[in-house]
Amino acid sequence: MDFLFFLSGFVAEIVGTMAGFGSSTIFLPLALLFFDFRTALVLVAFFHIFGNFGRISFFRYGFDRKLLWSFGLPSIVFTLIGSLLVSYLPQALLKGILGAFLVTYAFVSLVENLRLKAVRKNVGIGGAISGFLAGLVGTGGALRGAFLTAFDLKKDTYIATAAAIALAVDLTRIPVYLSQGFLEQPYYWYVPVVLI
């Protein structure tokens, strides 16, 4: 079982990087096959944070500082709100929200190219919604990508900026998850393995 979990994470990281959004969108539903929602949420958050360190190191010269602030700040604030709500909501409801989001996003993506105007209002709204979903159900990367592609950033700039925002989101939600006891001691050894 452990091997399949780590293998699915490896595949999710490759697919997520190629698709241009966070691997947690792919990996979290797979992790739910192995763990309860809260354990899967924190393990995938650690997995995601390590992937973002890699992306930032490869594309560190491409940041769009304006977007980091205007999109990243609402993301961080609403990630905190979403992550604090996790312990108060039933796991079945959280799984339902995750499933509804993934199905809706996939359907909208198939029907039309999700392109938004690169205006200030959309930046703040995009940061807030994607951050809230990241904190609540662990997957905001697909939505973050939809908002950030509106700015027609160069590939390096897009990857570096999206990864930096995702890293800030992960650094916000992981301490909240840990303080709420989402990762039990028998699973501590998974953390260094997902780093690899």
ZADO-1210 file (C-alpha; in nm, 4 decimals, padded with zeros to 6 digits):
<atoms>
<atom x="00.0000" y="00.0000" z="00.0000" code="MET" pos="1"/>
<atom x="00.2787" y="00.2476" z="00.0868" code="ASP" pos="2"/>
<atom x="00.4520" y="00.1816" z="-00.2448" code="PHE" pos="3"/>
<atom x="00.1331" y="00.2516" z="-00.4421" code="LEU" pos="4"/>
<atom x="00.0770" y="00.5745" z="-00.2491" code="PHE" pos="5"/>
<atom x="00.4282" y="00.7000" z="-00.3265" code="PHE" pos="6"/>
<atom x="00.4078" y="00.5827" z="-00.6888" code="LEU" pos="7"/>
<atom x="00.0795" y="00.7667" z="-00.7400" code="SER" pos="8"/>
<atom x="00.2430" y="01.0791" z="-00.5935" code="GLY" pos="9"/>
<atom x="00.5343" y="01.0501" z="-00.8338" code="PHE" pos="10"/>
<atom x="00.3004" y="01.0161" z="-01.1328" code="VAL" pos="11"/>
<atom x="00.0822" y="01.3032" z="-01.0069" code="ALA" pos="12"/>
<atom x="00.3878" y="01.5311" z="-00.9818" code="GLU" pos="13"/>
<atom x="00.4874" y="01.4574" z="-01.3413" code="ILE" pos="14"/>
<atom x="00.1344" y="01.5046" z="-01.4768" code="VAL" pos="15"/>
<atom x="00.0732" y="01.8173" z="-01.2657" code="GLY" pos="16"/>
<atom x="00.3956" y="01.9792" z="-01.3834" code="THR" pos="17"/>
<atom x="00.3192" y="01.8993" z="-01.7475" code="MET" pos="18"/>
<atom x="-00.0402" y="02.0222" z="-01.7146" code="ALA" pos="19"/>
<atom x="00.0746" y="02.3514" z="-01.5608" code="GLY" pos="20"/>
<atom x="-00.1051" y="02.3360" z="-01.2279" code="PHE" pos="21"/>
<atom x="-00.0452" y="02.1869" z="-00.8867" code="GLY" pos="22"/>
<atom x="-00.0009" y="01.8157" z="-00.8507" code="SER" pos="23"/>
<atom x="-00.2303" y="01.8163" z="-00.5485" code="SER" pos="24"/>
<atom x="-00.5305" y="01.8469" z="-00.7811" code="THR" pos="25"/>
<atom x="-00.4371" y="01.5048" z="-00.9139" code="ILE" pos="26"/>
<atom x="-00.2763" y="01.3522" z="-00.6059" code="PHE" pos="27"/>
<atom x="-00.5364" y="01.4333" z="-00.3390" code="LEU" pos="28"/>
<atom x="-00.8134" y="01.2182" z="-00.4927" code="PRO" pos="29"/>
<atom x="-00.5608" y="00.9347" z="-00.5242" code="LEU" pos="30"/>
<atom x="-00.4400" y="00.9788" z="-00.1647" code="ALA" pos="31"/>
<atom x="-00.8007" y="00.9431" z="-00.0477" code="LEU" pos="32"/>
<atom x="-00.7845" y="00.5831" z="-00.1663" code="LEU" pos="33"/>
<atom x="-00.5230" y="00.5196" z="00.1042" code="PHE" pos="34"/>
<atom x="-00.6069" y="00.7583" z="00.3922" code="PHE" pos="35"/>
<atom x="-00.8880" y="00.9482" z="00.5586" code="ASP" pos="36"/>
<atom x="-00.9435" y="01.3036" z="00.4328" code="PHE" pos="37"/>
<atom x="-00.7433" y="01.4881" z="00.6984" code="ARG" pos="38"/>
<atom x="-00.4380" y="01.2613" z="00.6791" code="THR" pos="39"/>
<atom x="-00.4441" y="01.2749" z="00.2995" code="ALA" pos="40"/>
<atom x="-00.4795" y="01.6534" z="00.3122" code="LEU" pos="41"/>
<atom x="-00.1675" y="01.7088" z="00.5226" code="VAL" pos="42"/>
<atom x="00.0460" y="01.4480" z="00.3419" code="LEU" pos="43"/>
<atom x="-00.0431" y="01.5939" z="00.0039" code="VAL" pos="44"/>
<atom x="00.0296" y="01.9448" z="00.1391" code="ALA" pos="45"/>
<atom x="00.3816" y="01.8333" z="00.2355" code="PHE" pos="46"/>
<atom x="00.4210" y="01.6644" z="-00.1002" code="PHE" pos="47"/>
<atom x="00.3063" y="01.9798" z="-00.2755" code="HIS" pos="48"/>
<atom x="00.5362" y="02.2097" z="-00.0796" code="ILE" pos="49"/>
<atom x="00.8420" y="02.0075" z="-00.1761" code="PHE" pos="50"/>
<atom x="00.7403" y="02.0138" z="-00.5435" code="GLY" pos="51"/>
<atom x="00.7066" y="02.3912" z="-00.5287" code="ASN" pos="52"/>
<atom x="01.0563" y="02.4283" z="-00.3836" code="PHE" pos="53"/>
<atom x="01.1818" y="02.2428" z="-00.6909" code="GLY" pos="54"/>
<atom x="00.9868" y="02.4603" z="-00.9359" code="ARG" pos="55"/>
<atom x="01.1037" y="02.7791" z="-00.7652" code="ILE" pos="56"/>
<atom x="01.4675" y="02.6705" z="-00.7750" code="SER" pos="57"/>
<atom x="01.4448" y="02.5923" z="-01.1484" code="PHE" pos="58"/>
<atom x="01.2598" y="02.9118" z="-01.2450" code="PHE" pos="59"/>
<atom x="01.3738" y="03.1526" z="-00.9701" code="ARG" pos="60"/>
<atom x="01.4451" y="03.4406" z="-01.2080" code="TYR" pos="61"/>
<atom x="01.0944" y="03.4623" z="-01.3483" code="GLY" pos="62"/>
<atom x="00.8814" y="03.6023" z="-01.0643" code="PHE" pos="63"/>
<atom x="00.6158" y="03.8626" z="-01.1325" code="ASP" pos="64"/>
<atom x="00.6369" y="04.0557" z="-00.8041" code="ARG" pos="65"/>
<atom x="00.3185" y="04.2525" z="-00.8634" code="LYS" pos="66"/>
<atom x="00.1150" y="03.9333" z="-00.9040" code="LEU" pos="67"/>
<atom x="00.2884" y="03.7769" z="-00.6050" code="LEU" pos="68"/>
<atom x="00.1421" y="04.0505" z="-00.3854" code="TRP" pos="69"/>
<atom x="-00.1932" y="04.1141" z="-00.5517" code="SER" pos="70"/>
<atom x="-00.2803" y="03.7448" z="-00.5972" code="PHE" pos="71"/>
<atom x="-00.0701" y="03.5922" z="-00.3208" code="GLY" pos="72"/>
<atom x="-00.1909" y="03.8028" z="-00.0290" code="LEU" pos="73"/>
<atom x="-00.5623" y="03.7173" z="-00.0736" code="PRO" pos="74"/>
<atom x="-00.4575" y="03.3550" z="-00.1288" code="SER" pos="75"/>
<atom x="-00.2761" y="03.3428" z="00.2047" code="ILE" pos="76"/>
<atom x="-00.5590" y="03.5085" z="00.3996" code="VAL" pos="77"/>
<atom x="-00.8281" y="03.2822" z="00.2548" code="PHE" pos="78"/>
<atom x="-00.6090" y="02.9719" z="00.2829" code="THR" pos="79"/>
<atom x="-00.5928" y="03.0383" z="00.6546" code="LEU" pos="80"/>
<atom x="-00.9718" y="03.0689" z="00.6728" code="ILE" pos="81"/>
<atom x="-01.0276" y="02.7517" z="00.4688" code="GLY" pos="82"/>
<atom x="-00.7752" y="02.5459" z="00.6655" code="SER" pos="83"/>
<atom x="-00.9273" y="02.6538" z="00.9970" code="LEU" pos="84"/>
<atom x="-01.2688" y="02.5301" z="00.8814" code="LEU" pos="85"/>
<atom x="-01.1494" y="02.1757" z="00.8032" code="VAL" pos="86"/>
<atom x="-01.1710" y="02.0507" z="01.1613" code="SER" pos="87"/>
<atom x="-01.5285" y="02.1807" z="01.1952" code="TYR" pos="88"/>
<atom x="-01.6731" y="02.0179" z="00.8831" code="LEU" pos="89"/>
<atom x="-01.7531" y="01.6474" z="00.8331" code="PRO" pos="90"/>
<atom x="-01.5064" y="01.4603" z="00.6129" code="GLN" pos="91"/>
<atom x="-01.7911" y="01.3432" z="00.3879" code="ALA" pos="92"/>
<atom x="-01.8855" y="01.7048" z="00.3176" code="LEU" pos="93"/>
<atom x="-01.5226" y="01.7967" z="00.2438" code="LEU" pos="94"/>
<atom x="-01.4924" y="01.5033" z="00.0022" code="LYS" pos="95"/>
<atom x="-01.8161" y="01.6156" z="-00.1617" code="GLY" pos="96"/>
<atom x="-01.6851" y="01.9710" z="-00.2035" code="ILE" pos="97"/>
<atom x="-01.3608" y="01.8361" z="-00.3506" code="LEU" pos="98"/>
<atom x="-01.5490" y="01.6099" z="-00.5914" code="GLY" pos="99"/>
<atom x="-01.7908" y="01.8842" z="-00.6962" code="ALA" pos="100"/>
<atom x="-01.5029" y="02.1237" z="-00.7591" code="PHE" pos="101"/>
<atom x="-01.3052" y="01.8711" z="-00.9668" code="LEU" pos="102"/>
<atom x="-01.6071" y="01.7671" z="-01.1764" code="VAL" pos="103"/>
<atom x="-01.7169" y="02.1280" z="-01.2328" code="THR" pos="104"/>
<atom x="-01.3652" y="02.2400" z="-01.3228" code="TYR" pos="105"/>
<atom x="-01.3176" y="01.9483" z="-01.5631" code="ALA" pos="106"/>
<atom x="-01.6545" y="02.0131" z="-01.7298" code="PHE" pos="107"/>
<atom x="-01.5927" y="02.3872" z="-01.7694" code="VAL" pos="108"/>
<atom x="-01.2426" y="02.3175" z="-01.9038" code="SER" pos="109"/>
<atom x="-01.3817" y="02.0783" z="-02.1661" code="LEU" pos="110"/>
<atom x="-01.6632" y="02.3075" z="-02.2750" code="VAL" pos="111"/>
<atom x="-01.4639" y="02.6283" z="-02.2995" code="GLU" pos="112"/>
<atom x="-01.1171" y="02.7629" z="-02.2422" code="ASN" pos="113"/>
<atom x="-01.1399" y="02.9190" z="-01.8966" code="LEU" pos="114"/>
<atom x="-00.9938" y="03.2618" z="-01.9757" code="ARG" pos="115"/>
<atom x="-01.0464" y="03.5554" z="-01.7451" code="LEU" pos="116"/>
<atom x="-00.9669" y="03.9206" z="-01.7978" code="LYS" pos="117"/>
<atom x="-00.6420" y="04.0419" z="-01.6449" code="ALA" pos="118"/>
<atom x="-00.8029" y="04.3060" z="-01.4246" code="VAL" pos="119"/>
<atom x="-00.7315" y="04.3909" z="-01.0598" code="ARG" pos="120"/>
<atom x="-01.0704" y="04.2645" z="-00.9361" code="LYS" pos="121"/>
<atom x="-01.0145" y="03.9211" z="-01.0928" code="ASN" pos="122"/>
<atom x="-00.6691" y="03.9002" z="-00.9355" code="VAL" pos="123"/>
<atom x="-00.8035" y="03.9481" z="-00.5830" code="GLY" pos="124"/>
<atom x="-01.1043" y="03.7228" z="-00.6394" code="ILE" pos="125"/>
<atom x="-00.8864" y="03.4541" z="-00.7966" code="GLY" pos="126"/>
<atom x="-00.6411" y="03.4663" z="-00.5102" code="GLY" pos="127"/>
<atom x="-00.9187" y="03.4479" z="-00.2517" code="ALA" pos="128"/>
<atom x="-01.1133" y="03.1606" z="-00.4123" code="ILE" pos="129"/>
<atom x="-00.8098" y="02.9497" z="-00.4989" code="SER" pos="130"/>
<atom x="-00.6601" y="03.0091" z="-00.1538" code="GLY" pos="131"/>
<atom x="-00.9844" y="02.9192" z="00.0223" code="PHE" pos="132"/>
<atom x="-01.0167" y="02.5946" z="-00.1750" code="LEU" pos="133"/>
<atom x="-00.6517" y="02.5090" z="-00.1123" code="ALA" pos="134"/>
<atom x="-00.7013" y="02.5476" z="00.2615" code="GLY" pos="135"/>
<atom x="-01.0386" y="02.3746" z="00.2738" code="LEU" pos="136"/>
<atom x="-00.9999" y="02.0822" z="00.0331" code="VAL" pos="137"/>
<atom x="-00.6310" y="02.0941" z="-00.0579" code="GLY" pos="138"/>
<atom x="-00.6597" y="02.1833" z="-00.4228" code="THR" pos="139"/>
<atom x="-00.6504" y="02.5367" z="-00.5541" code="GLY" pos="140"/>
<atom x="-00.3820" y="02.5001" z="-00.8203" code="GLY" pos="141"/>
<atom x="-00.6141" y="02.4423" z="-01.1141" code="ALA" pos="142"/>
<atom x="-00.8161" y="02.7521" z="-01.0337" code="LEU" pos="143"/>
<atom x="-00.4994" y="02.9523" z="-00.9589" code="ARG" pos="144"/>
<atom x="-00.3730" y="02.8520" z="-01.3026" code="GLY" pos="145"/>
<atom x="-00.6960" y="02.9604" z="-01.4719" code="ALA" pos="146"/>
<atom x="-00.6694" y="03.3054" z="-01.3178" code="PHE" pos="147"/>
<atom x="-00.2958" y="03.3490" z="-01.3777" code="LEU" pos="148"/>
<atom x="-00.3094" y="03.2428" z="-01.7452" code="THR" pos="149"/>
<atom x="-00.5217" y="03.5529" z="-01.8097" code="ALA" pos="150"/>
<atom x="-00.2034" y="03.7556" z="-01.7778" code="PHE" pos="151"/>
<atom x="-00.0281" y="03.5838" z="-02.0707" code="ASP" pos="152"/>
<atom x="00.2894" y="03.5455" z="-01.8684" code="LEU" pos="153"/>
<atom x="00.6002" y="03.3936" z="-02.0171" code="LYS" pos="154"/>
<atom x="00.6340" y="03.0273" z="-01.9241" code="LYS" pos="155"/>
<atom x="00.9173" y="03.0855" z="-01.6746" code="ASP" pos="156"/>
<atom x="00.7316" y="03.3753" z="-01.5142" code="THR" pos="157"/>
<atom x="00.4076" y="03.1786" z="-01.4900" code="TYR" pos="158"/>
<atom x="00.5726" y="02.8731" z="-01.3317" code="ILE" pos="159"/>
<atom x="00.7829" y="03.0743" z="-01.0856" code="ALA" pos="160"/>
<atom x="00.4956" y="03.3014" z="-00.9815" code="THR" pos="161"/>
<atom x="00.2414" y="03.0204" z="-00.9472" code="ALA" pos="162"/>
<atom x="00.4905" y="02.8084" z="-00.7510" code="ALA" pos="163"/>
<atom x="00.5772" y="03.0950" z="-00.5153" code="ALA" pos="164"/>
<atom x="00.2078" y="03.1606" z="-00.4444" code="ILE" pos="165"/>
<atom x="00.1464" y="02.7884" z="-00.3949" code="ALA" pos="166"/>
<atom x="00.4438" y="02.7713" z="-00.1581" code="LEU" pos="167"/>
<atom x="00.3043" y="03.0591" z="00.0489" code="ALA" pos="168"/>
<atom x="-00.0333" y="02.8822" z="00.0579" code="VAL" pos="169"/>
<atom x="00.1289" y="02.5565" z="00.1708" code="ASP" pos="170"/>
<atom x="00.3355" y="02.7318" z="00.4374" code="LEU" pos="171"/>
<atom x="00.0117" y="02.8840" z="00.5660" code="THR" pos="172"/>
<atom x="-00.2029" y="02.5707" z="00.5744" code="ARG" pos="173"/>
<atom x="00.0438" y="02.3045" z="00.6952" code="ILE" pos="174"/>
<atom x="00.0946" y="02.4548" z="01.0444" code="PRO" pos="175"/>
<atom x="-00.2838" y="02.4832" z="01.0823" code="VAL" pos="176"/>
<atom x="-00.3312" y="02.1181" z="00.9842" code="TYR" pos="177"/>
<atom x="-00.0547" y="02.0036" z="01.2182" code="LEU" pos="178"/>
<atom x="-00.1874" y="02.2095" z="01.5097" code="SER" pos="179"/>
<atom x="-00.5245" y="02.0403" z="01.4617" code="GLN" pos="180"/>
<atom x="-00.3649" y="01.6944" z="01.4764" code="GLY" pos="181"/>
<atom x="-00.4295" y="01.5899" z="01.1169" code="PHE" pos="182"/>
<atom x="-00.1034" y="01.3932" z="01.0927" code="LEU" pos="183"/>
<atom x="-00.0760" y="01.1123" z="01.3449" code="GLU" pos="184"/>
<atom x="00.2623" y="00.9831" z="01.4579" code="GLN" pos="185"/>
<atom x="00.2547" y="00.6551" z="01.2579" code="PRO" pos="186"/>
<atom x="00.2590" y="00.8658" z="00.9400" code="TYR" pos="187"/>
<atom x="00.5473" y="01.0986" z="01.0283" code="TYR" pos="188"/>
<atom x="00.7915" y="00.8860" z="00.8287" code="TRP" pos="189"/>
<atom x="00.5942" y="00.9600" z="00.5102" code="TYR" pos="190"/>
<atom x="00.7035" y="01.3254" z="00.5173" code="VAL" pos="191"/>
<atom x="01.0727" y="01.2734" z="00.4264" code="PRO" pos="192"/>
<atom x="00.9719" y="01.0152" z="00.1656" code="VAL" pos="193"/>
<atom x="00.7392" y="01.2575" z="-00.0146" code="VAL" pos="194"/>
<atom x="01.0303" y="01.5030" z="-00.0181" code="LEU" pos="195"/>
<atom x="01.2256" y="01.2573" z="-00.2293" code="ILE" pos="196"/>
</atoms>
